[in-house]
């Protein structure tokens, strides 16, 4: 993070027509169980009051996922910021809070339906800017995503139907802020091990005139502490990725490197959720925290040669959404 930047602090300032999201996706190392905890602040377009809501889903291997929703709960617009902002404290304080559910930078707690959770987050590596940092800071696109903690250790307990499931694994804590969801989209978070990670967001904007464009993939691959490509916005036209179910793929060449990824969401280990944007438009996303992905990184040296190869079976996190 740049000095004074707090990627965990809430960004909604009371204006209508805004969507703010905090979400955690993680995989338990011992069992392969996936967990998705999703929190939203929705400020509708017009005069309707803002509200907070969300859901949690647990993905046990070989069994149907269990999902529960919380909210909606009415929210009060935040007070105007003081003339001189207080010193940035980093990962402290609640970023999202409604009755029964709290999301802090280092701890998530709550209950929804048949599920409850108490999960602690530690570490996570440097932030991963799936969109360029300046895009996140200046709100120049309809929406943007950032991953403050891409490879955090996640530990604690998830309870399903009264039975405690100890949880200890890795995951990513991410943020979204903007005017709403895309017309259609796909997302991937793949923990490749040893601090390496691949994050992909490919989407078609809902704005008039942009809906006819092909999906634009924003890609960040971290290998050995280095993020590639250098500028995910300028590089986005060099990639192709068409959102589809149950499988979608990514392909692109930037400089001397070629990246290919094939993502599969098993329908039996996925959940489909419907929700509304601030303008009232409906969307449906299909998510799996038990997805699989094959990733191939090649380098041109007179001919294409394999530089790195990864295969994740049931430990990738992926989503496809549409209207």
N, C-alpha and C positions, 0 to 999 in steps of 0.2 A: 504493500500500500504506500501511496505517497504520503508525506507528512501531513497530518491533520485530516486524513481521509478515514472515515469510519464506514465500512461496508455493511455493518450490522445494524446501524441506526435506521429507524423508520423514515421513509422519504415523503409519505403522503402529507400534504400541507393543508388539507381541507378542501381543495378544489374538486369540483364534480368531474365525472368522466375519467376516473383513474382506477387502476388495478395495481395492487402491490402484493407480492407473493414471497413467502419464505417456505422452502421445502427441503426436507432431508430424505435422501435415499441411501440405504445401507444394506450390507449383507453380513450375516453372522458367519464367522469363520468356521465354526465347528459343524454347523448343520446345513449351511447354504440358505437358510431362511432369509428372505428379503423383507424390508420394511420401508414404507413410504409414509411420511408425515407431511401434510400439505396445509399451509395456513394462508388465508387470503383476506385482504382488506379491499372491499368493493365500494367505490364512491359512485353511485349511479349518475348518469347524465340527467340533468334537470334538477328538480327540487326534492327528490326522494332522499331519505337519510342514508348515510353510509352504514355498512354492516361488516362484521367479521364472521367468517365461517371457514370450513375446511373439512378434511377427512384424513383418516389413517387407514392403511391397508397392510396386511401381513400375508406374505407369500411363502407358505411352507412347501418344500420340495415334494412333488408328486401328489399334492392335494389342492383343492380349490382355494383361492385366496379368500380372506375374510376382510370385509371393509366396513367401516363405520364413519358416519358424518357427525359434525358438531356445528352448532349455530343454525341459522344466522342470529347474531346478537347485534343490537344497535351500537354504533360507535359515535363518540363525540369528536368533532374535529379538533385537532391539536391547537393549543394556544400559540399565538405568534411567537416566533423565535426571538430571544433577547437580542439587543443590538450587538453585543459582543458574545459570541457563542462560548459556552463553557469548554474547558479543555477536553479534547477527545480522550475518552477512557478506554477505547478499544472494545474488548469483548465483555462488557458488563451491561446489566440492566435488561429488562424485557423488551424485545423488539415487537412482539405480538402478544396480546393478552385479551382473552374473553373469558366469561365464567367457565371454569373447569379446564381451561387449556392455556398454557403459557409456553412461549418460545423465547428462550434466551440464547445468546451466542454459544454458550457452553452447556446448555441443558434444555431438554424438551420434555414437558410433562402434560398429561391430559387424559381424558376419557371420552369415548364415543361409541355408543352402541355396545357391542360385545367386547370391545377392546379398551385397554388402558395402557399407558406407557410412561416410563421414566427413564430417559436416556441422557447420558453425559457425553459431551464431545470434547476431545482433546487433540491439540495440534491441527494438522490439516495441510501444512505447506503453504507457500505463498498463494495469494489469490490468482485465479485463472480468469482472464478477461476474454470470454467467448466473443463478445463485441469489444471494440477498442475502448480503452479506459475513458477517452474523451466522449465517446458516445454515451456511456453509462452516466458520466458526470453532467452532461449538458442536455440530455433528453432530446436529441436531434432526430431520433427514429420513433415510430409509433410505440415501440417497446424494446427493451434490452434486457439481457440476462448477464449475470456475473456469478462466479463461484468463489465466495470468500474462503471456504475451507474445502478444497477438492479431495483431499485424502485424509480425512480426520479419523481418529479412532473413536468408535461409537460403542459405549458399554452401558449396561443397565438391565432393565427388565421390561418385557412386553407381556401383558396378560390377555389371554384369549379365553372367554367363557369361564373366568375365574382361575384358570391354570396359568401359573407363572412360567414364562419362557426366558431363561437367562440369555442375554445378548452381549456378544463381544466380537466386534468385527470392524470393518472400515466402511466409510461412506462419504458422500459429498453434501455439503450444505450450500444451497444456491438461493439466489434472489432474482426476481423479475419485477420490473416497474414500467408502467406505460399506460396506454389507453385501453388495452384489452388484448385478447388472444388473436392470433393470426387467422387468416381464412382457412388455411390448412398447414400442418406442421409435423415435424418429426424431431425427436430429441434422443440423444445418447449420452450416458455417462458410463465410461468404462475404466475401472481401476485396473491398470496393467501391472501393478506390483512395483515395489521398490521406489515409490513416489512417482512413477510414471502414470499418466492418465490421458484419456482422450475424451474431449467434450465436443459435441456437435449439436447445433440448432439449425435446422433448415426450415424455411417458412415462406409462405406467400402472404403478403400484406392484405388487409381488408380494405385499404383505401382505394377509392375509385381510380381507375386507370392503372393500378398496380396489381389488381387481381388476375390479370391476364398474363402476367410475367411468370416465368418458370420459378420454382423454389430456389431461394438463395441460401446456400449453406455457409454458416459461420463455424469455423473449425479451429480448435486449439488442441495440439498434441504436445504434451510435456514429456520429454525423454531426457534423463540425466540432468534435470534441473533447467533445461532450456525449452522455451515455448516456440512452436512453429505452427503456422507461418507467422512472420513478424507482425503483419497487419492483417487481421482476419476480415476487415471490411474490403480492402483492396483485393484480397485474395479470393473473396467469396465467388466472384464470377468464374473463377478457374476450377470450381468444383461443381459436380452435379450430384443431386440426391433427391429422389422423388418419394414423398411420403406414401407408404402403402402398407397393407397388412396381408399376411402375417410377416412379411419380409420387406426390407428396403435396404438400399446400398448407397455408399458414398464413393465417389471417385474424383481425383483431381491431381494436377501436376502444378507445383509451385517451385520455380527455380530448378534445381537438380533432383528434387524429390517427388516421388509419386506415392500417393496414399490411397489405399482401397480398404473399405470396411463393408462387411455384409452383416446386417442385424436381423435377428429373427425373434419374434415374440410368440411364444407358444400360446394359442388361444386358451388352453386349459389352465394356464398359469398367468392369466391376464385379467384385469378388471376394466370395465367400461363405465365412465362416469359422465353425467351431463351437468352442465352449469351455465350461468349467464354472465355475459360481459357487462360492463357499466352501462352500455346503451340498450341492454335488454336482449341482445342477440344470443341465441343458444348455440352451444358447442358441445361436442362429445369427444373425450379423449380415451384412448385405450392404452393402458399402462401395464408394464410388467417389470418387477424387480427380480425376475428370474429369466431375463432375456439372455440370448447368446450372441456373440459377435466374433467374427474373424477379422483381424486387422493385419494388413501387409504394408510395410514401409519399404520402398525401393529407392535406390540412388542411381542416377545416370553417370556412368563413367565410360563413355563410349558405347555402352549398352546398359540396359536396366539389370541391376543386381539386387538381391534381397539384402536389406540392411537390418531389419528387425521384423519379427512375426509374432503375433499374439493370438491365442485362442481362449475365449472365455465361454464356458458352458454353464449357463444358469446363474452367473454372477454379474452380468451386465444389467444396467438399468436403462430402460428405453420406453418411448411413448410415441404414439401417432394420434394426431387430432384432426378433426374436420368439422364442417358445418353441414 
